[in-house]
Amino acid sequence: MADPKIHYRTCNICEAMCGIEVRYDDQQILSIRPDRKDPLSRGHICPKAVALQDYYHDEDRLTQPLRRTASDWEEISWDSALEEIGERVREIQQAHGKQSVATYIGNPNAHNLGSLVTIHKFRRAFGSSNHYSSASADQLPHHVANKHMLGHGSLIPVPDVDRTDYMLIIGANPVVSNGSMMTAPGFPRRMKAIQERGGKVVVIDPRRTETADKADEHFFITPNTDALLLLALNHVLFADGLDSLGHLSSVAAELDALRQAVAAYIPERVAPITGIDAQEIRRLAHEMANAPSAVCYSRMGASTQQFGGLCQWLTITFNIVSGNFDQRGGAMFTTPAFDLVKITDNTHRPNSYGSKHSRVRGLPYNNNEFPVSVLAEEILTPGEDQVRALIAVAGNPVISAPNGRRLAEAFASLEFMVSADIYLNQTSRFANIVLPAASGLQIPQYDVAFHINAVRNTAKYSEALFPPTKGQKPDWQIFRLLSSAINQVDDDGITPEMILDHSLRAGPYAEQGMSLKMLQEHPHGVDLGPLESNLVGRLQTPDGLIHLAPQLYLDDLERLEQTFFVAATAAGDFPLSLVSRRLPRSHNSWTHNSHRLVKGKNQCTLLVNSDDANELKLLSGQMAKVKSKIGELTVDVEVSDEMMPGVVSIPHGWGHDMDGTRMSTARLQPGVNINDLTDESVVDELTGNACFSGIPVSVHPIT
């Protein structure tokens, strides 16, 4: 028997960019192991990477275009599918205008080279501005803050975790995620290294997460109040004379406006609301300012709440004013080989934020799309520019967006819908035509987005391991076929590899011979060194300055004041606060199609603090009904003191048994969809980002 072949690439499931070694024989995967020579992940992988083989071999994978019939699905040819799509979309736009067709782009596109470098051209081909994506479900506050303060939404501050002496983590669980907006594979090892060199890690979270368990300190915080904590932390820096801009003094504008904005938020004022003692808030600010190097990292829990925009603005200011921005061990910026910021230089372009507003609710447009929280109402509300047709690519918003049941109702009402996906799921089941996409091991890989977020400068390219099978096609080819079918847009012959090679040759490592060919000769990837101070040369603001107090954030403080200090309301019928959580063996909904990731005991449970469980007469293993303003669901209870009293938690990404329609691995473990409880009308009004944290709920035992 011949020795197995070996292929090196990057796992495409989450942001961690773990290097993997795939052993295979012909079209059969024999094993997936960590690539110990990968310069970023250095031998780290998680169970999700091993599951890549399950999706490739899965018999449920789509291999031919499908047309929905009155009672089932029928396989059709690509020519028939494209002809019908072209005719129907043109017909709808001719009858109702260009804006009547919308697109939705799901999270897997961020891990797909072909999608990322061709998606904007695909969207422009429709002549519509009705675009939506998963970005407004979790990360829009980051992009809005980066755009207004630094000039570009992708100029992202990254914690220099490998050299920091102090790390304050707010609303994030990187031991499980290995970073989000911070690509840090093997974070547990990196975190332990901080402690071993005498440093300290502090976690602020309403749940004692896996990260909090390994940290030096953990503080519970009342959901939705992180902005108040960050205001107080910034206040202490100014009030106690700890503010220091260092080498950024000459490029930092609006310092006095920031000082005035945070002046009212003394720790004693916010402590009763946040649940963190005033003296502890002062101590945290002093520790951050006095450490040799320090960084504050706030992520999912701080972004997906009613004041997520304020949270990300104040996280950046806290890092800047404490002297830890663009500094070794602080919040730094990559020098990526494929420099998306340079390629899309915005210095002299108008800011798209707020250039348009959604038709029904008036939420702001940003980065050429509307927030996904308005998609259902844009479909269901009659009038000019009503969305009547949708093209969804690699996404499952019925599971991942707020109020999934209303989205399902909206999708069912569309005149026409197209989905490009690897599975039939809770969203694609509403499509008239489903196009089978290649994924993972069947596409070339260069992580355009996540090399920008990485804690070390590296570059890595991998060829496709296997060709698409039967009728599957890469997403970028599907984009071009759709553009041609609908608007007769000619294929220009430019491939994603051509774009990648050109960008690498024009990038910051051109003199070192950086090119696609160079990366092909280094299958483990190329180490380009630690993060370096480079912000002054990379700022994209028209005046070349960092704007510490953009007016939109100062204006939003009034909403915060009204919420917490003027019009604060009692809990009423919903006395508990619901937050989501991430599981080590789960990511997007499609990862549940791997038996190895969902087998064993039920992972989709309601975590309840023991004091709350006693009061509610709940026991572990019992079923409970959870109710919110918009819906209810029944879920298994798990009593756990990792939860803050008054706060309960359900993981996201589950719910594969919607309305009795079991999709794929629902036969194994359907779980419940937390977004049957989230209200799409409750958003961060500043950015339009959806709110998944701090949902008011009640819990009732089922006997």
C-alpha positions as CSV (number, residue, x, y, z in Angstrom):
1,M,0.0,0.0,0.0
2,A,1.4,3.4,-1.0
3,D,2.2,6.0,1.7
4,P,-0.5,8.6,2.2
5,K,-0.1,12.0,0.7
6,I,0.2,15.1,2.9
7,H,-1.4,18.5,2.3
8,Y,-0.8,21.6,4.4
9,R,-3.4,24.4,4.7
10,T,-5.3,26.6,7.1
11,C,-8.5,25.5,8.8
12,N,-11.4,27.7,7.5
13,I,-14.0,27.2,10.2
14,C,-13.2,30.1,12.6
15,E,-10.9,33.1,12.9
16,A,-8.0,31.3,14.6
17,M,-6.3,30.3,11.3
18,C,-4.9,27.1,12.7
19,G,-2.4,25.3,10.4
20,I,-3.4,21.7,9.7
21,E,-1.8,18.6,8.1
22,V,-4.2,16.5,6.0
23,R,-3.2,13.0,5.2
24,Y,-5.1,11.5,2.3
25,D,-5.2,8.9,-0.3
26,D,-6.8,9.8,-3.7
27,Q,-10.2,11.3,-2.7
28,Q,-10.2,9.9,0.9
29,I,-9.1,11.8,3.9
30,L,-7.2,9.6,6.3
31,S,-6.5,12.0,9.1
32,I,-6.3,15.7,10.1
33,R,-3.5,16.7,12.5
34,P,-1.9,20.0,13.6
35,D,0.8,21.5,11.4
36,R,3.6,22.0,13.9
37,K,5.6,24.2,11.5
38,D,2.8,26.7,11.0
39,P,4.4,30.0,12.2
40,L,1.2,31.3,13.7
41,S,-0.6,28.4,15.3
42,R,2.6,26.4,16.1
43,G,0.9,23.0,16.4
44,H,-2.5,24.1,17.9
45,I,-5.8,22.9,16.5
46,C,-9.2,22.3,18.1
47,P,-11.8,19.6,17.5
48,K,-13.5,21.7,14.8
49,A,-10.5,21.4,12.5
50,V,-10.5,17.6,12.7
51,A,-14.2,17.7,11.6
52,L,-13.3,19.3,8.2
53,Q,-13.2,15.7,6.9
54,D,-16.8,15.1,8.0
55,Y,-18.1,17.9,5.8
56,Y,-16.1,16.7,2.8
57,H,-17.4,13.1,3.1
58,D,-20.9,14.0,4.2
59,E,-23.6,12.4,2.1
60,D,-25.9,15.3,2.9
61,R,-23.7,17.7,1.0
62,L,-25.4,19.3,-2.0
63,T,-23.9,18.2,-5.3
64,Q,-26.5,19.4,-7.9
65,P,-28.7,22.5,-8.2
66,L,-32.1,22.0,-6.6
67,R,-35.5,23.5,-7.5
68,R,-38.2,23.6,-4.9
69,T,-41.4,21.9,-6.0
70,A,-44.8,22.0,-4.3
71,S,-43.9,19.1,-2.1
72,D,-40.1,18.5,-2.3
73,W,-37.0,19.2,-4.2
74,E,-35.8,18.2,-7.7
75,E,-32.3,18.2,-9.2
76,I,-31.8,20.4,-12.2
77,S,-28.9,21.4,-14.4
78,W,-26.8,24.5,-13.9
79,D,-28.0,25.8,-17.2
80,S,-31.6,25.4,-16.2
81,A,-31.0,26.9,-12.7
82,L,-29.2,30.0,-14.1
83,E,-31.8,30.6,-16.8
84,E,-34.6,30.6,-14.3
85,I,-32.7,32.8,-11.9
86,G,-31.9,35.3,-14.6
87,E,-35.5,35.5,-15.9
88,R,-37.1,35.8,-12.5
89,V,-34.7,38.4,-11.0
90,R,-34.8,40.6,-14.2
91,E,-38.6,40.3,-14.1
92,I,-38.8,41.4,-10.5
93,Q,-36.4,44.3,-11.0
94,Q,-38.2,45.5,-14.1
95,A,-41.5,45.5,-12.2
96,H,-40.4,46.9,-8.9
97,G,-37.0,48.6,-9.4
98,K,-33.4,47.7,-8.7
99,Q,-33.7,47.9,-4.9
100,S,-36.3,45.1,-4.9
101,V,-33.4,42.5,-5.0
102,A,-31.2,42.1,-2.0
103,T,-28.2,40.0,-1.1
104,Y,-27.2,38.3,2.2
105,I,-23.6,37.2,2.7
106,G,-22.9,34.7,5.5
107,N,-19.9,34.3,7.8
108,P,-18.1,31.5,5.8
109,N,-17.4,34.0,3.0
110,A,-14.9,35.8,5.4
111,H,-12.8,32.6,5.2
112,N,-13.0,32.3,1.5
113,L,-10.3,34.0,-0.7
114,G,-12.5,33.8,-3.9
115,S,-15.5,35.3,-2.2
116,L,-13.7,38.1,-0.5
117,V,-11.9,39.4,-3.6
118,T,-15.0,39.2,-5.9
119,I,-18.0,39.8,-3.7
120,H,-18.1,43.6,-4.2
121,K,-18.2,43.3,-8.0
122,F,-20.9,40.7,-7.7
123,R,-23.0,43.0,-5.6
124,R,-22.5,46.0,-7.9
125,A,-23.8,44.0,-10.8
126,F,-27.3,44.2,-9.5
127,G,-27.5,48.0,-9.3
128,S,-29.0,47.6,-5.8
129,S,-27.8,48.9,-2.4
130,N,-30.0,46.4,-0.5
131,H,-27.1,44.3,0.9
132,Y,-26.9,42.5,4.2
133,S,-24.3,40.3,5.9
134,S,-23.4,38.5,9.2
135,A,-21.0,41.4,10.0
136,S,-23.9,43.4,11.6
137,A,-24.7,40.4,13.8
138,D,-21.5,40.6,15.8
139,Q,-18.8,43.0,14.7
140,L,-20.2,46.2,13.2
141,P,-19.3,48.3,16.3
142,H,-15.6,47.6,15.7
143,H,-15.7,48.7,12.1
144,V,-17.7,51.9,12.8
145,A,-15.2,52.8,15.5
146,N,-12.2,52.1,13.4
147,K,-13.7,54.1,10.5
148,H,-14.5,57.2,12.5
149,M,-11.4,57.2,14.7
150,L,-8.7,55.8,12.4
151,G,-10.2,56.3,8.9
152,H,-10.8,52.7,7.8
153,G,-13.1,50.0,9.1
154,S,-10.5,47.3,8.6
155,L,-7.7,49.2,10.4
156,I,-8.2,46.9,13.4
157,P,-6.3,47.2,16.7
158,V,-5.0,43.7,17.7
159,P,-3.8,42.8,21.2
160,D,-0.1,42.1,21.2
161,V,-0.7,39.1,23.5
162,D,2.7,37.5,23.1
163,R,4.5,40.5,24.6
164,T,1.9,42.1,26.9
165,D,2.2,42.3,30.7
166,Y,-1.4,42.9,31.5
167,M,-4.6,41.9,29.6
168,L,-8.1,43.1,30.5
169,I,-10.7,41.0,28.6
170,I,-14.3,42.3,28.5
171,G,-17.1,40.1,27.1
172,A,-14.8,37.7,25.3
173,N,-13.8,34.0,25.8
174,P,-10.6,33.5,23.7
175,V,-9.7,30.3,25.4
176,V,-12.6,28.8,23.5
177,S,-12.7,31.1,20.4
178,N,-8.9,31.5,20.1
179,G,-9.7,35.1,19.4
180,S,-12.3,37.0,17.5
181,M,-11.2,40.3,15.8
182,M,-7.9,38.9,17.3
183,T,-6.5,35.8,15.5
184,A,-4.6,34.1,18.3
185,P,-4.5,30.3,17.8
186,G,-3.5,28.5,20.9
187,F,-4.7,31.3,23.1
188,P,-4.6,29.2,26.3
189,R,-0.8,28.7,25.8
190,R,-0.4,32.4,25.0
191,M,-2.4,33.4,28.1
192,K,-0.3,31.1,30.3
193,A,2.8,32.7,28.9
194,I,1.6,36.1,30.1
195,Q,1.2,34.8,33.6
196,E,4.5,32.9,33.6
197,R,6.4,36.1,32.7
198,G,4.9,37.8,35.7
199,G,1.9,39.4,34.0
200,K,-1.8,39.3,34.8
201,V,-5.0,38.5,33.0
202,V,-8.4,39.9,34.2
203,V,-11.8,39.0,32.8
204,I,-15.0,40.9,33.0
205,D,-18.0,38.8,32.0
206,P,-21.5,37.9,33.4
207,R,-20.4,34.2,33.1
208,R,-17.3,32.7,34.6
209,T,-16.1,31.5,31.2
210,E,-13.3,29.0,30.3
211,T,-11.1,32.1,30.0
212,A,-12.1,33.5,33.4
213,D,-11.4,30.1,35.0
214,K,-7.7,30.4,33.8
215,A,-7.4,34.2,34.5
216,D,-5.9,35.8,37.6
217,E,-9.1,37.6,38.3
218,H,-12.8,37.6,37.2
219,F,-15.5,40.1,37.8
220,F,-19.2,39.5,37.1
221,I,-20.8,42.4,35.3
222,T,-24.5,43.1,34.7
223,P,-25.2,42.5,31.0
224,N,-25.5,45.7,28.8
225,T,-23.5,47.9,31.2
226,D,-20.0,47.5,29.8
227,A,-20.1,51.0,28.3
228,L,-20.6,52.4,31.8
229,L,-17.6,50.4,33.1
230,L,-15.4,51.6,30.2
231,L,-16.5,55.2,30.7
232,A,-15.5,55.0,34.4
233,L,-12.1,53.4,33.5
234,N,-11.4,56.2,31.1
235,H,-12.6,58.7,33.7
236,V,-10.1,57.4,36.3
237,L,-7.2,57.8,33.8
238,F,-8.0,61.5,33.5
239,A,-9.0,62.2,37.1
240,D,-6.0,60.5,38.6
241,G,-3.4,62.0,36.2
242,L,-2.7,58.6,34.5
243,D,-3.4,59.8,30.9
244,S,-0.4,59.5,28.6
245,L,-0.6,59.4,24.8
246,G,3.1,58.7,24.3
247,H,4.3,58.8,20.7
248,L,0.7,59.5,19.5
249,S,0.5,62.9,21.1
250,S,1.1,64.7,17.8
251,V,-1.6,62.8,15.9
252,A,-4.3,62.5,18.6
253,A,-7.1,65.1,18.3
254,E,-10.1,65.9,20.6
255,L,-8.4,64.8,23.8
256,D,-10.2,67.6,25.8
257,A,-13.6,66.6,24.3
258,L,-13.0,63.0,25.4
259,R,-11.9,64.2,28.9
260,Q,-15.2,66.2,29.2
261,A,-17.3,63.3,27.8
262,V,-16.2,60.9,30.5
263,A,-16.1,63.4,33.4
264,A,-19.5,62.5,34.8
265,Y,-18.8,58.8,35.0
266,I,-17.1,58.5,38.3
267,P,-16.8,54.8,39.5
268,E,-19.2,55.4,42.4
269,R,-21.9,56.4,39.9
270,V,-21.6,53.4,37.7
271,A,-20.8,50.7,40.3
272,P,-24.4,50.0,41.5
273,I,-25.4,49.5,37.9
274,T,-22.5,47.4,36.6
275,G,-22.2,45.3,39.8
276,I,-18.4,46.0,40.1
277,D,-17.2,47.9,43.2
278,A,-16.0,51.4,42.6
279,Q,-12.6,50.8,44.2
280,E,-12.1,47.8,42.0
281,I,-12.8,49.9,38.9
282,R,-10.2,52.4,40.1
283,R,-7.7,49.6,40.7
284,L,-8.2,48.1,37.3
285,A,-7.6,51.5,35.6
286,H,-4.4,52.0,37.7
287,E,-3.1,48.5,36.9
288,M,-3.7,49.1,33.2
289,A,-1.9,52.5,33.2
290,N,1.0,51.4,35.4
291,A,1.8,48.0,33.8
292,P,5.0,47.9,31.7
293,S,2.7,47.1,28.8
294,A,-1.1,46.5,28.8
295,V,-4.0,46.0,26.5
296,C,-7.8,46.0,26.9
297,Y,-9.7,43.6,24.6
298,S,-13.5,43.7,24.4
299,R,-15.4,41.6,21.9
300,M,-18.6,39.7,21.4
301,G,-20.4,40.4,24.7
302,A,-19.4,44.0,24.5
303,S,-20.4,44.4,20.8
304,T,-23.7,42.6,20.7
305,Q,-25.6,44.8,23.1
306,Q,-27.5,48.1,23.0
307,F,-24.4,50.2,23.5
308,G,-21.9,48.1,21.5
309,G,-20.8,51.1,19.5
310,L,-19.9,53.1,22.7
311,C,-18.1,50.0,24.0
312,Q,-15.7,49.7,21.1
313,W,-15.1,53.5,20.9
314,L,-14.2,53.5,24.7
315,T,-12.1,50.4,24.4
316,I,-9.9,52.2,21.8
317,T,-9.7,55.4,23.9
318,F,-8.8,53.4,27.0
319,N,-5.9,51.8,25.2
320,I,-4.8,55.1,23.7
321,V,-5.1,57.3,26.9
322,S,-3.4,54.7,29.0
323,G,-0.4,54.8,26.7
324,N,-0.9,51.3,25.3
325,F,-1.9,52.0,21.6
326,D,0.5,51.2,18.8
327,Q,3.0,50.1,21.4
328,R,4.7,46.8,22.1
329,G,2.5,44.7,24.3
330,G,-0.5,46.9,23.7
331,A,-3.2,47.3,21.0
332,M,-1.1,47.2,17.8
333,F,-1.7,46.8,14.0
334,T,-0.5,44.2,11.6
335,T,1.5,44.8,8.5
336,P,-0.3,42.3,6.3
337,A,1.2,40.9,3.1
338,F,-2.2,41.4,1.5
339,D,-2.9,44.9,2.8
340,L,-6.6,45.4,2.4
341,V,-6.4,48.8,4.1
342,K,-3.9,50.1,1.5
343,I,-5.7,48.5,-1.4
344,T,-9.0,50.2,-0.4
345,D,-7.4,53.5,0.7
346,N,-10.3,55.6,2.0
347,T,-8.4,58.9,2.7
348,H,-10.3,60.9,0.1
349,R,-13.5,58.8,0.0
350,P,-16.7,59.8,1.7
351,N,-17.6,57.8,4.7
352,S,-20.5,55.5,3.8
353,Y,-21.8,55.4,7.4
354,G,-25.2,57.0,7.5
355,S,-25.1,57.9,3.8
356,K,-28.4,56.0,3.5
357,H,-30.8,54.7,6.1
358,S,-33.0,51.6,6.1
359,R,-36.4,52.2,4.5
360,V,-38.6,51.2,7.5
361,R,-36.7,51.9,10.7
362,G,-34.0,54.3,9.5
363,L,-31.0,52.5,10.8
364,P,-27.6,53.6,9.3
365,Y,-25.9,52.2,6.2
366,N,-22.3,51.2,6.8
367,N,-19.6,49.7,4.5
368,N,-22.2,49.5,1.7
369,E,-24.8,47.4,3.6
370,F,-27.7,47.7,5.9
371,P,-27.9,45.9,9.3
372,V,-29.3,42.4,9.2
373,S,-31.7,43.3,12.0
374,V,-33.9,45.2,9.5
375,L,-34.0,42.5,6.8
376,A,-37.3,40.9,7.8
377,E,-39.2,44.3,7.9
378,E,-37.7,45.3,4.6
379,I,-39.2,42.2,3.1
380,L,-42.6,42.3,4.9
381,T,-43.3,46.0,4.8
382,P,-45.1,47.1,1.5
383,G,-44.0,50.1,-0.3
384,E,-41.4,51.5,-2.7
385,D,-38.1,49.6,-2.7
386,Q,-39.6,46.7,-0.7
387,V,-37.3,43.6,-0.9
388,R,-39.1,41.0,-3.1
389,A,-36.2,38.7,-4.0
390,L,-33.1,37.6,-2.1
391,I,-29.8,36.0,-3.0
392,A,-28.2,34.4,0.1
393,V,-24.7,33.0,-0.1
394,A,-23.2,30.7,2.6
395,G,-25.5,32.0,5.4
396,N,-28.2,30.8,7.7
397,P,-29.7,34.0,9.2
398,V,-32.9,32.2,10.4
399,I,-30.6,30.7,13.0
400,S,-28.0,33.4,13.4
401,A,-29.9,36.7,13.1
402,P,-32.4,38.1,15.7
403,N,-36.0,36.9,15.7
404,G,-35.3,33.9,13.4
405,R,-39.0,33.0,13.2
406,R,-39.9,36.4,11.8
407,L,-37.1,36.1,9.3
408,A,-38.5,32.6,8.3
409,E,-41.9,34.3,7.8
410,A,-40.2,37.0,5.6
411,F,-38.3,34.5,3.5
412,A,-41.5,32.4,2.9
413,S,-43.2,35.6,1.6
414,L,-40.5,36.4,-1.0
415,E,-41.4,36.3,-4.7
416,F,-38.1,34.6,-5.4
417,M,-35.1,33.4,-3.5
418,V,-31.8,31.9,-4.4
419,S,-29.4,30.3,-2.0
420,A,-25.8,29.1,-2.6
421,D,-24.8,26.7,0.2
422,I,-23.2,23.4,1.0
423,Y,-26.4,22.1,2.8
424,L,-30.1,22.5,2.9
425,N,-30.6,24.4,6.1
426,Q,-33.2,26.5,8.0
427,T,-32.6,29.4,5.5
428,S,-31.9,27.7,2.2
429,R,-35.1,25.6,2.6
430,F,-37.1,28.8,1.6
431,A,-35.2,29.2,-1.6
432,N,-36.7,28.5,-5.0
433,I,-33.3,27.5,-6.4
434,V,-30.4,26.2,-4.3
435,L,-26.9,26.2,-5.8
436,P,-24.3,23.7,-4.5
437,A,-21.1,25.4,-3.4
438,A,-17.6,23.9,-2.9
439,S,-16.1,24.5,0.5
440,G,-13.2,24.0,2.8
441,L,-10.9,21.5,1.4
442,Q,-12.2,22.1,-2.2
443,I,-11.1,25.8,-2.6
444,P,-7.7,27.6,-2.5
445,Q,-7.1,29.4,0.8
446,Y,-5.5,32.7,1.8
447,D,-7.1,34.4,4.8
448,V,-7.4,38.0,3.5
449,A,-9.4,39.1,6.5
450,F,-7.8,37.2,9.4
451,H,-4.2,38.0,8.6
452,I,-5.2,41.6,9.3
453,N,-6.4,40.5,12.8
454,A,-3.5,38.3,13.7
455,V,-1.3,38.6,16.7
456,R,1.7,38.0,14.5
457,N,2.5,38.9,10.9
458,T,2.4,35.8,8.7
459,A,1.2,34.8,5.2
460,K,0.1,31.4,4.0
461,Y,-1.5,30.1,0.8
462,S,-2.9,26.6,0.1
463,E,-4.1,25.1,-3.1
464,A,-7.4,23.3,-3.2
465,L,-6.8,19.8,-1.9
466,F,-9.7,18.2,-3.8
467,P,-11.7,19.5,-6.8
468,P,-15.4,20.2,-6.4
469,T,-17.4,17.1,-6.9
470,K,-20.1,16.6,-9.5
471,G,-22.1,19.9,-9.8
472,Q,-20.4,21.9,-7.0
473,K,-18.7,25.2,-7.9
474,P,-16.6,27.7,-5.9
475,D,-18.5,30.7,-4.6
476,W,-16.6,33.2,-6.7
477,Q,-17.6,31.2,-9.9
478,I,-21.2,31.2,-8.7
479,F,-21.0,35.0,-8.3
480,R,-19.9,35.3,-11.9
481,L,-22.4,32.9,-13.3
482,L,-25.2,34.8,-11.4
483,S,-23.9,38.2,-12.7
484,S,-23.9,36.9,-16.2
485,A,-27.3,35.2,-15.9
486,I,-29.0,38.3,-14.5
487,N,-27.2,41.2,-16.1
488,Q,-25.2,39.7,-18.9
489,V,-22.0,40.8,-17.2
490,D,-19.1,39.3,-19.2
491,D,-16.4,37.2,-17.5
492,D,-13.2,39.3,-17.4
493,G,-11.1,36.1,-16.9
494,I,-9.5,37.5,-13.7
495,T,-9.1,34.8,-11.0
496,P,-8.8,35.2,-7.3
497,E,-5.2,33.9,-7.6
498,M,-4.4,36.7,-10.0
499,I,-5.8,39.3,-7.6
500,L,-3.9,37.7,-4.7
501,D,-0.6,37.6,-6.6
502,H,-0.9,41.2,-7.7
503,S,-1.7,42.4,-4.2
504,L,1.2,40.4,-2.6
505,R,3.6,41.9,-5.2
506,A,2.4,45.4,-4.5
507,G,2.4,44.9,-0.7
508,P,4.8,45.8,2.1
509,Y,7.0,42.7,1.6
510,A,7.5,43.2,-2.2
511,E,11.3,43.8,-1.7
512,Q,11.5,40.4,0.0
513,G,10.1,38.8,-3.0
514,M,6.6,38.2,-1.7
515,S,4.3,36.7,-4.3
516,L,1.9,33.8,-4.8
517,K,4.8,31.7,-6.1
518,M,6.8,32.4,-2.9
519,L,3.9,31.2,-0.7
520,Q,3.4,28.1,-2.9
521,E,7.1,27.3,-2.1
522,H,6.4,27.6,1.6
523,P,3.4,25.4,2.3
524,H,3.6,25.9,6.1
525,G,3.4,29.6,5.7
526,V,5.9,32.5,6.0
527,D,6.7,34.2,9.3
528,L,6.9,38.0,8.8
529,G,7.7,38.9,12.4
530,P,6.0,40.4,15.4
531,L,3.6,43.4,15.3
532,E,5.4,46.7,15.0
533,S,4.4,50.3,15.7
534,N,3.0,51.6,12.3
535,L,-0.2,53.4,13.0
536,V,1.0,56.9,12.1
537,G,1.8,55.7,8.6
538,R,-1.4,53.8,8.2
539,L,-4.0,56.3,9.4
540,Q,-6.7,56.8,6.8
541,T,-8.4,59.9,8.2
542,P,-8.5,62.8,5.7
543,D,-6.5,65.0,8.2
544,G,-4.1,62.2,9.2
545,L,-5.2,62.4,12.9
546,I,-6.7,60.0,15.4
547,H,-10.1,61.3,16.3
548,L,-10.7,60.5,20.0
549,A,-14.2,61.9,20.3
550,P,-16.2,61.7,17.1
551,Q,-19.5,63.5,17.4
552,L,-21.7,60.5,16.9
553,Y,-20.3,58.9,20.1
554,L,-20.7,62.1,22.1
555,D,-24.3,62.3,20.9
556,D,-25.0,58.6,21.9
557,L,-24.1,59.3,25.5
558,E,-27.5,60.9,25.9
559,R,-29.2,57.6,25.0
560,L,-27.1,55.9,27.6
561,E,-28.0,58.5,30.2
562,Q,-31.7,58.1,29.5
563,T,-31.4,54.3,29.7
564,F,-29.6,54.0,33.0
565,F,-30.1,57.2,34.9
566,V,-33.3,58.9,33.7
567,A,-35.8,56.3,32.5
568,A,-34.5,53.1,34.1
569,T,-37.4,50.6,34.4
570,A,-38.1,47.7,36.7
571,A,-37.7,44.1,35.4
572,G,-41.4,43.5,35.3
573,D,-42.5,40.3,33.6
574,F,-38.9,39.4,32.5
575,P,-36.7,39.5,35.7
576,L,-33.7,37.6,34.3
577,S,-31.1,38.6,31.7
578,L,-30.2,36.1,28.9
579,V,-26.8,36.0,27.2
580,S,-25.4,33.6,24.6
581,R,-22.2,31.6,24.8
582,R,-19.8,29.8,22.6
583,L,-19.0,26.1,22.9
584,P,-15.6,24.5,22.2
585,R,-17.2,22.0,19.8
586,S,-19.5,24.4,18.0
587,H,-19.3,27.4,15.7
588,N,-21.7,28.3,12.9
589,S,-24.9,26.2,12.5
590,W,-23.3,24.1,9.8
591,T,-20.7,22.7,12.1
592,H,-23.4,20.6,13.7
593,N,-23.4,18.5,10.6
594,S,-20.4,16.7,12.1
595,H,-21.4,13.8,14.4
596,R,-18.0,14.0,16.2
597,L,-18.9,17.6,17.3
598,V,-22.4,17.0,18.5
599,K,-22.2,13.5,19.9
600,G,-22.4,12.9,23.7
601,K,-24.5,14.8,26.2
602,N,-26.7,17.7,25.2
603,Q,-24.5,20.8,24.8
604,C,-27.5,23.2,24.2
605,T,-28.6,23.9,27.7
606,L,-29.9,26.8,29.8
607,L,-27.2,27.7,32.4
608,V,-28.8,29.0,35.6
609,N,-27.1,30.2,38.8
610,S,-27.9,28.0,41.8
611,D,-29.6,30.8,43.8
612,D,-31.9,31.5,40.9
613,A,-32.5,27.8,40.4
614,N,-33.5,27.4,44.0
615,E,-35.9,30.3,43.8
616,L,-37.4,29.0,40.5
617,K,-37.4,25.4,41.8
618,L,-35.2,24.2,38.9
619,L,-32.9,21.2,38.9
620,S,-30.2,20.1,36.4
621,G,-31.7,17.9,33.8
622,Q,-35.2,19.4,34.2
623,M,-36.9,21.1,31.3
624,A,-37.8,24.8,31.5
625,K,-39.8,27.3,29.4
626,V,-37.9,30.5,28.6
627,K,-40.0,33.5,27.6
628,S,-39.1,36.9,26.1
629,K,-41.1,39.7,24.6
630,I,-41.2,38.0,21.2
631,G,-41.2,34.3,21.8
632,E,-40.6,31.3,24.0
633,L,-38.8,28.0,23.9
634,T,-38.3,24.8,26.0
635,V,-34.8,23.8,26.9
636,D,-32.8,21.5,29.3
637,V,-31.7,23.2,32.5
638,E,-28.1,23.0,33.8
639,V,-27.5,24.6,37.2
640,S,-24.1,26.2,37.3
641,D,-22.4,28.8,39.6
642,E,-20.4,30.0,36.6
643,M,-23.4,32.2,35.9
644,M,-23.9,35.6,37.6
645,P,-27.1,35.6,39.7
646,G,-29.9,37.0,37.6
647,V,-28.3,36.0,34.4
648,V,-29.0,32.8,32.3
649,S,-27.3,31.6,29.1
650,I,-28.1,29.5,26.0
651,P,-25.5,28.8,23.3
652,H,-26.0,30.3,19.8
653,G,-26.2,28.4,16.5
654,W,-28.6,25.7,17.4
655,G,-32.3,25.1,16.6
656,H,-32.3,22.6,13.7
657,D,-35.9,21.4,14.3
658,M,-37.7,24.6,13.4
659,D,-41.4,24.1,12.9
660,G,-40.9,20.3,12.9
661,T,-38.7,20.5,9.7
662,R,-35.6,18.6,10.7
663,M,-32.5,19.6,8.7
664,S,-29.5,17.4,8.4
665,T,-28.0,16.5,11.9
666,A,-31.2,17.6,13.6
667,R,-31.6,13.8,13.8
668,L,-28.7,13.9,16.2
669,Q,-29.2,16.9,18.4
670,P,-31.5,19.7,17.1
671,G,-31.1,22.0,20.2
672,V,-33.0,25.3,20.5
673,N,-32.5,28.6,18.7
674,I,-31.7,31.4,21.1
675,N,-32.9,33.8,18.3
676,D,-36.4,32.7,18.9
677,L,-36.1,35.0,21.9
678,T,-34.0,37.9,20.5
679,D,-35.9,41.0,19.4
680,E,-34.8,42.5,16.1
681,S,-36.2,45.9,17.1
682,V,-33.7,46.1,20.0
683,V,-30.3,47.1,18.5
684,D,-27.4,49.3,19.1
685,E,-29.0,52.4,17.6
686,L,-25.6,53.9,16.9
687,T,-24.3,51.2,14.6
688,G,-27.4,49.1,13.9
689,N,-25.7,46.0,15.3
690,A,-28.0,43.3,16.6
691,C,-28.3,42.7,20.3
692,F,-27.9,39.2,21.6
693,S,-26.7,40.1,25.1
694,G,-28.9,41.1,28.0
695,I,-32.3,39.9,26.6
696,P,-35.0,40.3,29.3
697,V,-36.5,36.8,29.9
698,S,-38.5,34.8,32.4
699,V,-37.9,31.1,33.2
700,H,-40.5,28.7,34.3
701,P,-40.0,25.0,35.3
702,I,-41.8,22.3,33.4
703,T,-42.8,19.4,35.6
